[in-house]
Structure formats: C-alpha cells, structure tokens
Amino acid sequence: MINFDEEIKKYQPCLEIEEAEEVINAYDSKDMSDILSALIQELKNKK
C-alpha cells in the first residue's frame, strides 16, 4: 500500500514555467541549420 506521508516527504515541485524557460534558453545547442551555415561560411572564406 502507498504511504502518502513518505511520498509527500519525497515530493519535489517541478520548475515554474519561467524558470524552465530560462534553463531551456540558456542551453546553447546548435541544430543542423547552424552547423550548415558555419560550414558554408568557412567554404566562402577559403575562396
């Protein structure tokens, strides 16, 4: 059986929307378009 008192002690609230947004926006990840743009720029600079 579930011991609700123990479960409540373990409970950790999730991040608020604004906090989650800040964390997500702070994570600087590159997608394929960023990588391709950098490669194209490098090729243009070599010519």
PyMOL Python script that loads the backbone (N, CA, C, O; Angstrom):
from pymol import cmd

cmd.read_pdbstr("""\
ATOM      1  N   MET A   1       0.835  -1.179   0.000  1.00  0.00           N
ATOM      2  CA  MET A   1       0.000   0.000   0.000  1.00  0.00           C
ATOM      3  C   MET A   1       0.891   1.258   0.000  1.00  0.00           C
ATOM      4  O   MET A   1       1.999   1.228   0.536  1.00  0.00           O
ATOM      5  N   ILE A   2       0.428   2.321  -0.577  1.00  0.00           N
ATOM      6  CA  ILE A   2       1.182   3.563  -0.676  1.00  0.00           C
ATOM      7  C   ILE A   2       1.139   4.318   0.648  1.00  0.00           C
ATOM      8  O   ILE A   2       0.076   4.520   1.235  1.00  0.00           O
ATOM      9  N   ASN A   3       2.310   4.726   1.098  1.00  0.00           N
ATOM     10  CA  ASN A   3       2.415   5.525   2.315  1.00  0.00           C
ATOM     11  C   ASN A   3       2.481   6.995   1.870  1.00  0.00           C
ATOM     12  O   ASN A   3       3.534   7.479   1.457  1.00  0.00           O
ATOM     13  N   PHE A   4       1.366   7.680   1.960  1.00  0.00           N
ATOM     14  CA  PHE A   4       1.272   9.036   1.449  1.00  0.00           C
ATOM     15  C   PHE A   4       2.187  10.012   2.181  1.00  0.00           C
ATOM     16  O   PHE A   4       2.714  10.944   1.572  1.00  0.00           O
ATOM     17  N   ASP A   5       2.376   9.810   3.460  1.00  0.00           N
ATOM     18  CA  ASP A   5       3.266  10.696   4.232  1.00  0.00           C
ATOM     19  C   ASP A   5       4.695  10.601   3.701  1.00  0.00           C
ATOM     20  O   ASP A   5       5.368  11.622   3.555  1.00  0.00           O
ATOM     21  N   GLU A   6       5.163   9.397   3.413  1.00  0.00           N
ATOM     22  CA  GLU A   6       6.506   9.214   2.867  1.00  0.00           C
ATOM     23  C   GLU A   6       6.612   9.826   1.468  1.00  0.00           C
ATOM     24  O   GLU A   6       7.615  10.459   1.138  1.00  0.00           O
ATOM     25  N   GLU A   7       5.594   9.637   0.662  1.00  0.00           N
ATOM     26  CA  GLU A   7       5.598  10.184  -0.700  1.00  0.00           C
ATOM     27  C   GLU A   7       5.615  11.703  -0.677  1.00  0.00           C
ATOM     28  O   GLU A   7       6.292  12.325  -1.496  1.00  0.00           O
ATOM     29  N   ILE A   8       4.889  12.304   0.238  1.00  0.00           N
ATOM     30  CA  ILE A   8       4.864  13.777   0.355  1.00  0.00           C
ATOM     31  C   ILE A   8       6.244  14.288   0.746  1.00  0.00           C
ATOM     32  O   ILE A   8       6.660  15.346   0.272  1.00  0.00           O
ATOM     33  N   LYS A   9       6.964  13.564   1.598  1.00  0.00           N
ATOM     34  CA  LYS A   9       8.313  13.974   2.004  1.00  0.00           C
ATOM     35  C   LYS A   9       9.267  13.963   0.809  1.00  0.00           C
ATOM     36  O   LYS A   9      10.168  14.798   0.725  1.00  0.00           O
ATOM     37  N   LYS A  10       9.072  13.019  -0.112  1.00  0.00           N
ATOM     38  CA  LYS A  10       9.937  12.892  -1.291  1.00  0.00           C
ATOM     39  C   LYS A  10       9.582  13.883  -2.398  1.00  0.00           C
ATOM     40  O   LYS A  10      10.377  14.122  -3.307  1.00  0.00           O
ATOM     41  N   TYR A  11       8.397  14.451  -2.314  1.00  0.00           N
ATOM     42  CA  TYR A  11       7.899  15.323  -3.388  1.00  0.00           C
ATOM     43  C   TYR A  11       8.789  16.534  -3.600  1.00  0.00           C
ATOM     44  O   TYR A  11       9.152  17.226  -2.649  1.00  0.00           O
ATOM     45  N   GLN A  12       9.137  16.783  -4.856  1.00  0.00           N
ATOM     46  CA  GLN A  12       9.864  17.991  -5.237  1.00  0.00           C
ATOM     47  C   GLN A  12       9.077  18.641  -6.367  1.00  0.00           C
ATOM     48  O   GLN A  12       8.839  18.014  -7.399  1.00  0.00           O
ATOM     49  N   PRO A  13       8.675  19.888  -6.179  1.00  0.00           N
ATOM     50  CA  PRO A  13       7.889  20.533  -7.226  1.00  0.00           C
ATOM     51  C   PRO A  13       8.715  20.741  -8.494  1.00  0.00           C
ATOM     52  O   PRO A  13       9.930  20.926  -8.440  1.00  0.00           O
ATOM     53  N   CYS A  14       8.043  20.709  -9.608  1.00  0.00           N
ATOM     54  CA  CYS A  14       8.737  20.940 -10.870  1.00  0.00           C
ATOM     55  C   CYS A  14       9.001  22.440 -11.034  1.00  0.00           C
ATOM     56  O   CYS A  14       8.423  23.267 -10.330  1.00  0.00           O
ATOM     57  N   LEU A  15       9.876  22.768 -11.967  1.00  0.00           N
ATOM     58  CA  LEU A  15      10.204  24.174 -12.213  1.00  0.00           C
ATOM     59  C   LEU A  15       8.983  24.929 -12.717  1.00  0.00           C
ATOM     60  O   LEU A  15       8.150  24.388 -13.444  1.00  0.00           O
ATOM     61  N   GLU A  16       8.897  26.163 -12.323  1.00  0.00           N
ATOM     62  CA  GLU A  16       7.843  27.015 -12.847  1.00  0.00           C
ATOM     63  C   GLU A  16       8.131  27.272 -14.321  1.00  0.00           C
ATOM     64  O   GLU A  16       9.250  27.058 -14.787  1.00  0.00           O
ATOM     65  N   ILE A  17       7.135  27.723 -15.040  1.00  0.00           N
ATOM     66  CA  ILE A  17       7.275  27.952 -16.471  1.00  0.00           C
ATOM     67  C   ILE A  17       8.432  28.905 -16.774  1.00  0.00           C
ATOM     68  O   ILE A  17       9.245  28.624 -17.654  1.00  0.00           O
ATOM     69  N   GLU A  18       8.515  30.013 -16.064  1.00  0.00           N
ATOM     70  CA  GLU A  18       9.578  30.982 -16.328  1.00  0.00           C
ATOM     71  C   GLU A  18      10.948  30.390 -16.045  1.00  0.00           C
ATOM     72  O   GLU A  18      11.893  30.613 -16.803  1.00  0.00           O
ATOM     73  N   GLU A  19      11.062  29.635 -14.958  1.00  0.00           N
ATOM     74  CA  GLU A  19      12.338  29.019 -14.617  1.00  0.00           C
ATOM     75  C   GLU A  19      12.729  28.000 -15.683  1.00  0.00           C
ATOM     76  O   GLU A  19      13.888  27.942 -16.093  1.00  0.00           O
ATOM     77  N   ALA A  20      11.781  27.209 -16.124  1.00  0.00           N
ATOM     78  CA  ALA A  20      12.063  26.216 -17.155  1.00  0.00           C
ATOM     79  C   ALA A  20      12.466  26.910 -18.451  1.00  0.00           C
ATOM     80  O   ALA A  20      13.382  26.459 -19.139  1.00  0.00           O
ATOM     81  N   GLU A  21      11.791  27.999 -18.783  1.00  0.00           N
ATOM     82  CA  GLU A  21      12.105  28.764 -19.982  1.00  0.00           C
ATOM     83  C   GLU A  21      13.538  29.282 -19.933  1.00  0.00           C
ATOM     84  O   GLU A  21      14.260  29.205 -20.927  1.00  0.00           O
ATOM     85  N   GLU A  22      13.951  29.808 -18.784  1.00  0.00           N
ATOM     86  CA  GLU A  22      15.310  30.333 -18.620  1.00  0.00           C
ATOM     87  C   GLU A  22      16.340  29.226 -18.811  1.00  0.00           C
ATOM     88  O   GLU A  22      17.361  29.429 -19.467  1.00  0.00           O
ATOM     89  N   VAL A  23      16.076  28.075 -18.248  1.00  0.00           N
ATOM     90  CA  VAL A  23      17.014  26.954 -18.367  1.00  0.00           C
ATOM     91  C   VAL A  23      17.109  26.501 -19.816  1.00  0.00           C
ATOM     92  O   VAL A  23      18.202  26.247 -20.322  1.00  0.00           O
ATOM     93  N   ILE A  24      15.977  26.402 -20.473  1.00  0.00           N
ATOM     94  CA  ILE A  24      15.966  25.952 -21.866  1.00  0.00           C
ATOM     95  C   ILE A  24      16.669  26.960 -22.758  1.00  0.00           C
ATOM     96  O   ILE A  24      17.466  26.570 -23.611  1.00  0.00           O
ATOM     97  N   ASN A  25      16.394  28.248 -22.585  1.00  0.00           N
ATOM     98  CA  ASN A  25      17.017  29.277 -23.417  1.00  0.00           C
ATOM     99  C   ASN A  25      18.504  29.424 -23.130  1.00  0.00           C
ATOM    100  O   ASN A  25      19.266  29.806 -24.018  1.00  0.00           O
ATOM    101  N   ALA A  26      18.927  29.131 -21.917  1.00  0.00           N
ATOM    102  CA  ALA A  26      20.339  29.241 -21.562  1.00  0.00           C
ATOM    103  C   ALA A  26      21.159  28.109 -22.189  1.00  0.00           C
ATOM    104  O   ALA A  26      22.370  28.241 -22.369  1.00  0.00           O
ATOM    105  N   TYR A  27      20.503  27.010 -22.516  1.00  0.00           N
ATOM    106  CA  TYR A  27      21.192  25.877 -23.122  1.00  0.00           C
ATOM    107  C   TYR A  27      21.441  26.192 -24.585  1.00  0.00           C
ATOM    108  O   TYR A  27      20.515  26.206 -25.396  1.00  0.00           O
ATOM    109  N   ASP A  28      22.700  26.444 -24.914  1.00  0.00           N
ATOM    110  CA  ASP A  28      23.062  26.864 -26.271  1.00  0.00           C
ATOM    111  C   ASP A  28      23.387  25.633 -27.114  1.00  0.00           C
ATOM    112  O   ASP A  28      24.521  25.153 -27.119  1.00  0.00           O
ATOM    113  N   SER A  29      22.398  25.141 -27.811  1.00  0.00           N
ATOM    114  CA  SER A  29      22.629  23.985 -28.662  1.00  0.00           C
ATOM    115  C   SER A  29      22.544  24.404 -30.128  1.00  0.00           C
ATOM    116  O   SER A  29      21.816  25.327 -30.494  1.00  0.00           O
ATOM    117  N   LYS A  30      23.297  23.708 -30.934  1.00  0.00           N
ATOM    118  CA  LYS A  30      23.301  24.012 -32.363  1.00  0.00           C
ATOM    119  C   LYS A  30      22.461  22.972 -33.076  1.00  0.00           C
ATOM    120  O   LYS A  30      22.533  21.781 -32.774  1.00  0.00           O
ATOM    121  N   ASP A  31      21.665  23.434 -34.024  1.00  0.00           N
ATOM    122  CA  ASP A  31      20.915  22.500 -34.835  1.00  0.00           C
ATOM    123  C   ASP A  31      21.607  22.385 -36.194  1.00  0.00           C
ATOM    124  O   ASP A  31      22.645  23.008 -36.420  1.00  0.00           O
ATOM    125  N   MET A  32      21.045  21.606 -37.074  1.00  0.00           N
ATOM    126  CA  MET A  32      21.680  21.357 -38.371  1.00  0.00           C
ATOM    127  C   MET A  32      21.832  22.636 -39.181  1.00  0.00           C
ATOM    128  O   MET A  32      22.828  22.796 -39.887  1.00  0.00           O
ATOM    129  N   SER A  33      20.883  23.539 -39.100  1.00  0.00           N
ATOM    130  CA  SER A  33      20.990  24.768 -39.892  1.00  0.00           C
ATOM    131  C   SER A  33      22.165  25.629 -39.406  1.00  0.00           C
ATOM    132  O   SER A  33      22.834  26.268 -40.218  1.00  0.00           O
ATOM    133  N   ASP A  34      22.420  25.653 -38.091  1.00  0.00           N
ATOM    134  CA  ASP A  34      23.580  26.379 -37.553  1.00  0.00           C
ATOM    135  C   ASP A  34      24.883  25.762 -38.059  1.00  0.00           C
ATOM    136  O   ASP A  34      25.803  26.478 -38.454  1.00  0.00           O
ATOM    137  N   ILE A  35      24.953  24.453 -38.047  1.00  0.00           N
ATOM    138  CA  ILE A  35      26.159  23.752 -38.480  1.00  0.00           C
ATOM    139  C   ILE A  35      26.396  23.976 -39.971  1.00  0.00           C
ATOM    140  O   ILE A  35      27.518  24.261 -40.388  1.00  0.00           O
ATOM    141  N   LEU A  36      25.342  23.849 -40.771  1.00  0.00           N
ATOM    142  CA  LEU A  36      25.482  24.067 -42.214  1.00  0.00           C
ATOM    143  C   LEU A  36      25.865  25.502 -42.531  1.00  0.00           C
ATOM    144  O   LEU A  36      26.674  25.737 -43.428  1.00  0.00           O
ATOM    145  N   SER A  37      25.308  26.456 -41.822  1.00  0.00           N
ATOM    146  CA  SER A  37      25.662  27.868 -42.036  1.00  0.00           C
ATOM    147  C   SER A  37      27.138  28.100 -41.735  1.00  0.00           C
ATOM    148  O   SER A  37      27.814  28.812 -42.478  1.00  0.00           O
ATOM    149  N   ALA A  38      27.640  27.514 -40.664  1.00  0.00           N
ATOM    150  CA  ALA A  38      29.053  27.655 -40.306  1.00  0.00           C
ATOM    151  C   ALA A  38      29.943  27.022 -41.366  1.00  0.00           C
ATOM    152  O   ALA A  38      30.973  27.592 -41.726  1.00  0.00           O
ATOM    153  N   LEU A  39      29.560  25.851 -41.870  1.00  0.00           N
ATOM    154  CA  LEU A  39      30.349  25.193 -42.916  1.00  0.00           C
ATOM    155  C   LEU A  39      30.365  26.010 -44.203  1.00  0.00           C
ATOM    156  O   LEU A  39      31.409  26.151 -44.839  1.00  0.00           O
ATOM    157  N   ILE A  40      29.231  26.537 -44.578  1.00  0.00           N
ATOM    158  CA  ILE A  40      29.153  27.365 -45.792  1.00  0.00           C
ATOM    159  C   ILE A  40      30.001  28.616 -45.633  1.00  0.00           C
ATOM    160  O   ILE A  40      30.692  29.017 -46.570  1.00  0.00           O
ATOM    161  N   GLN A  41      29.958  29.233 -44.474  1.00  0.00           N
ATOM    162  CA  GLN A  41      30.761  30.426 -44.215  1.00  0.00           C
ATOM    163  C   GLN A  41      32.251  30.109 -44.311  1.00  0.00           C
ATOM    164  O   GLN A  41      33.024  30.888 -44.868  1.00  0.00           O
ATOM    165  N   GLU A  42      32.649  28.956 -43.763  1.00  0.00           N
ATOM    166  CA  GLU A  42      34.054  28.543 -43.848  1.00  0.00           C
ATOM    167  C   GLU A  42      34.467  28.346 -45.297  1.00  0.00           C
ATOM    168  O   GLU A  42      35.548  28.777 -45.698  1.00  0.00           O
ATOM    169  N   LEU A  43      33.613  27.697 -46.090  1.00  0.00           N
ATOM    170  CA  LEU A  43      33.933  27.463 -47.500  1.00  0.00           C
ATOM    171  C   LEU A  43      34.051  28.780 -48.259  1.00  0.00           C
ATOM    172  O   LEU A  43      34.933  28.924 -49.106  1.00  0.00           O
ATOM    173  N   LYS A  44      33.181  29.740 -47.969  1.00  0.00           N
ATOM    174  CA  LYS A  44      33.239  31.048 -48.633  1.00  0.00           C
ATOM    175  C   LYS A  44      34.525  31.787 -48.267  1.00  0.00           C
ATOM    176  O   LYS A  44      35.119  32.456 -49.113  1.00  0.00           O
ATOM    177  N   ASN A  45      34.953  31.669 -47.018  1.00  0.00           N
ATOM    178  CA  ASN A  45      36.150  32.361 -46.559  1.00  0.00           C
ATOM    179  C   ASN A  45      37.426  31.759 -47.163  1.00  0.00           C
ATOM    180  O   ASN A  45      38.428  32.462 -47.292  1.00  0.00           O
ATOM    181  N   LYS A  46      37.408  30.482 -47.533  1.00  0.00           N
ATOM    182  CA  LYS A  46      38.581  29.823 -48.105  1.00  0.00           C
ATOM    183  C   LYS A  46      38.819  30.241 -49.554  1.00  0.00           C
ATOM    184  O   LYS A  46      39.946  30.145 -50.039  1.00  0.00           O
ATOM    185  N   LYS A  47      37.792  30.698 -50.248  1.00  0.00           N
ATOM    186  CA  LYS A  47      37.929  31.057 -51.678  1.00  0.00           C
ATOM    187  C   LYS A  47      38.551  32.393 -51.861  1.00  0.00           C
ATOM    188  O   LYS A  47      38.735  32.838 -52.994  1.00  0.00           O
TER     189      LYS A  47
END
""", "prot")
cmd.dss("prot")
cmd.show_as("cartoon", "prot")
cmd.util.cbc("prot")
cmd.orient("prot")
